[in-house]
């Protein structure tokens, strides 16, 4: 039975999601709808000067890539409503946080040891294409289905020590939240270009924190700090959802414009750059966040808890938003895995 549910089923579900996402995001939204050509018309280095085509690094190929990302995100920020941005960026924070969270555990599979690489791939190839593949690894390595230790132990497989837990919190705040606020506040090409490297910035903040406060000296359970991190994500995401999304929940045409993707555009010429970006990002959101939601189903240890997760998503997606909904499931899982009854207290090593 486990072979079917924990190996064969994920091998059917997540590669299918990746292939479908690649078709809809890359083939259809990026190329068939003409988005790539509209961006290239701005960012090719031999064209007339443009405010977004700047010497960000003085390396031509890198600057062309960054120009394309700047054009893309400025079209998104300038066009999308505040309600949509209040859903999108918190959701991206959860998607980016999960690989770093799982890599911070005392014992984790080799396949999940490179969260920075996952983040960079998301930026380069889209969350919709990459996150189903990460979710596949998350499930078939039995990480999603980790269960509480039967007896208290100083180092259960799921434990995150205090040093790593603190680094994770600082990485989220200084590596993602602050740069995102700066990008949305200033809307300048250089700030937007710098934001594209947020996975590297998260990794850098985590590294600096580990140098200042080495995890090897902070070996006690960091469970309370992990709970604070996830609770902070939940509250912030839910607050943004309540303030900016609730006012449009009864406006069906607006909701369709914000969250329903276009199914077909036969003539790319009729789709503007802004419309192309919105079409791309909507599919990216559906597959990136959707694959994470599906992966959390494997966190259930019974049909009852699985039903509870599904009902929670049905209610929470509307009430507090997708990001807070996922954060809520992660909170439930973390309390179950590393609560006080599961981890023995270990004295902090002396400096």
HELIX and SHEET records of a PDB file:
HELIX    1   1 UNK A    2  UNK A    3  1                                   2    
HELIX    2   2 UNK A    4  UNK A    8  3                                   5    
HELIX    3   3 UNK A    9  UNK A   21  1                                  13    
HELIX    4   4 UNK A   22  UNK A   32  3                                  11    
HELIX    5   5 UNK A   35  UNK A   43  1                                   9    
HELIX    6   6 UNK A   60  UNK A   79  1                                  20    
HELIX    7   7 UNK A   82  UNK A  103  1                                  22    
HELIX    8   8 UNK A  110  UNK A  112  5                                   3    
HELIX    9   9 UNK A  115  UNK A  125  1                                  11    
HELIX   10  10 UNK A  127  UNK A  140  1                                  14    
HELIX   11  11 UNK A  162  UNK A  172  1                                  11    
HELIX   12  12 UNK A  173  UNK A  177  3                                   5    
HELIX   13  13 UNK A  178  UNK A  186  1                                   9    
HELIX   14  14 UNK A  189  UNK A  195  1                                   7    
HELIX   15  15 UNK A  198  UNK A  212  1                                  15    
HELIX   16  16 UNK A  215  UNK A  217  5                                   3    
HELIX   17  17 UNK A  223  UNK A  244  1                                  22    
HELIX   18  18 UNK A  246  UNK A  248  5                                   3    
HELIX   19  19 UNK A  252  UNK A  259  1                                   8    
HELIX   20  20 UNK A  268  UNK A  270  5                                   3    
HELIX   21  21 UNK A  273  UNK A  296  1                                  24    
HELIX   22  22 UNK A  297  UNK A  299  5                                   3    
HELIX   23  23 UNK A  303  UNK A  319  1                                  17    
HELIX   24  24 UNK A  322  UNK A  338  1                                  17    
END                                                                             
